[in-house]
């Protein structure tokens, strides 16, 4: 079936946000006197929402429901200070988005990034393109790979799920696409491995944004 819309994950797909997220979380760990995590570790920590980021970064001996809430608040405060310092669009994303717009394809974002930060990133890095919907993590709504969030995106697009390409860099993204009925496209320039993407059900693997154009038909 002809592709009629593109839906993107954000962190590790559209934007390289690894350093800013790692710096913010490590600031929290430092304030608490806990060991810092190497930046590379955050490649595995990111992708399932901010609460799971906390659970993965903080030593298990220091975790309890009350402290998770505290660490989460501290992380969000730190990230609010530096979310745009080192983050950038991946090479080739601008051209891909321009091409999609030239072909009249609606664009959407479906991310587990907290909604407030997803909106800020769009306004700062992605404002020149029209986004039909930007769906981030919001209180009371299950995060990806739940269909609770993907159904909102599908509804906003007004298309059959099989007409949509979903692009992401993690197993969570591939599960999200398959649960939603989208075509699951794994990108290898992000935070996770090609092997993980394939094991999670990627129907296509692309190594550069230019390759996505070939999937558009």
N, C-alpha and C positions, 0 to 999 in steps of 0.2 A: 504494500500500500504506500502511496505517496506520503512523504513526510510533510506535515502541515504546521508543526510547531517544534520549538526547541526549549527544553527545560534543563536548567543547569543547577548542579550543586555549586556552592560558593567557595569555601576554603579548600584549596588543593585542586580546584577545577578552573574557576575564573580568576581567582586571586591567590597569590602566594602570601599567606598570612602567618606562616609558621613562626617566624622570629618574634613578631609582636605578641602572639599568644604565649609563646614560651617565656618571653621576658616578663609579661604580666604575671603569669603563674609562679615563676621563680622569685619574683618580688614578694609574693605572698609567703612562699616557703621560707625565704630569708627572714622575713619579719617574725615568723613563728619559730625560728631557730632550727628549721628542718633542712635536710640535705637537698640541694638543688638538683634538678633533673637535666641531663644533657639535652640540648635542643633537639637532637635526632630522636630522642624518646617520644617527643610530642607528635611525631608522625603517626604513632600508634594510639596516642591519647585522644587526638582530635577526631571528630566525626559523629559522635553519638550524643552530643549535647554537652552543655557546660557542667552539669552535675556529674556526669560520668568522667569528664576531664578531671574534676577535683578528685574523684575516687581513684583514678589511675595515677595521679601525680603525688598524692599525699600518702605517706607510709600507712599501712593498714592499722598499725598500733595507735595511730592518732585519729582514726576515723570513728565517728558516731554521728547519728542523725543531726544532732545539734551543731557539731563542729563542721559538718559538711555545709550547712546553711551559712555558717560564719565564713568559712573559706570561700564559698561561692560569692557572698557579698563583697568580700575583700578582692577577689579576682575581678569581678565586674567593675569595681572602683578603679583598680589598677589598669585594666584594659581600656577603660574610658579615657585614660590619660595618654595612651600610646598606640591605639588601634591602627593608626595610619602612618606611623613613623618609618617602618621598614617594609610594610606590605606594598604589593604592586600587582598590576595585571600581568598574567603570563604572556610571554611573547606569542604573537599570532592571534590572541583573543580579539583584539580590536578589529582585525581584518575579517575574522569569522563573523563577528556580530554585524559588521557593515554588510557583508555578503548576505546574511540572513535577512536583514532589513530590506536590501535591494530586491530580494525575492518575495517580500511580503510575508515572511514567516513570523508569527507572534513569538515573543520571547518571555520566559518566566524563570524565576529562581525558586528552588525548593531546598532549603538548608536547615540544618539543626543549630545554626548560629542564633543566639538570642535575637528576637525581632528588632530590638532597638539598634543593635550593632549591624545587623543585616541592612537595615534602612540607611544607617550612616555610611556604610561601605558603598552602597548603590549611589547615594548622593555625591560621594567624594570621587569614586573611581569609575562609575558606570552611568553617570547621568546623561550622557549624550545618546544613549539608546533607549527606546521606549519599552518598558517592561509591563507586560499585561498584569502580572502579579508578582510580588516578592513575599514569599511565605517563609518565615523563620520560626524559631521555637517560641511559643507563647504559653503562658501559665494555663494549665487545665486542658491542654491539647497534647495528645501523645506525639512524640517525635518520630522521625523516620526510623525504621522503615514502615511505620504504621500507615494504613490507608486513610487515617483521620486527616492527615495533612495533605496527602497526594490527591484525595478527593476534592479538596478545596481548589487546588490548582487545576485539576481537570475541569471542574465546573467553571472556573474563570476563563479557561481557554475555549470552552464550548465545543470541544472536539471529542471524537472517539479516542480512547486511550492508545489504541494501536496506531494512531496517526501522529503520535508524539515520540520524539527522541529524548531520552533522559541521559545526561552526561554527568559522570561523577568519577571520583578517584578511589573509592573505597568499597569494601564489601557491603557496608550499609547502603551505599548508593545503588548497588546492583540489586540488592534485596528490595529496596524501595521501588525501583523501576519494575521489577518482576511482579511485585504485589499490586502495583497500580495498573499493570497492563501496558506500560510503556516499553519501547525498545530500549534495552539496557546497553549503553555504550560506555565502556571503561576507558579512562584517559590515564596514560602512564607518566605524565609530567608532574603529577601531584604527590601525595604523601605516602601512597601505598604501592604495592608491587603488582606487576602484571599477573603473577600467579594467584594472588588473592582475588583479583578481579575475575579471572577465569573460573576459579573455584566457586565464586559467588553467583555465577550465571551470566556473566557478560556475553551479550550476543555479538558485539563488535568490540574490537580493541583498536584504539588510535594512539599514535605516538606524537602527534602534533595537531594543532587546531586546523591546519590546512587539510588534513586527511578527512575531517568531518564534512567538508564540502562535498566530497565524493559520496557521502551517504545520503545526501539530500535529494538525489535523483534529478 
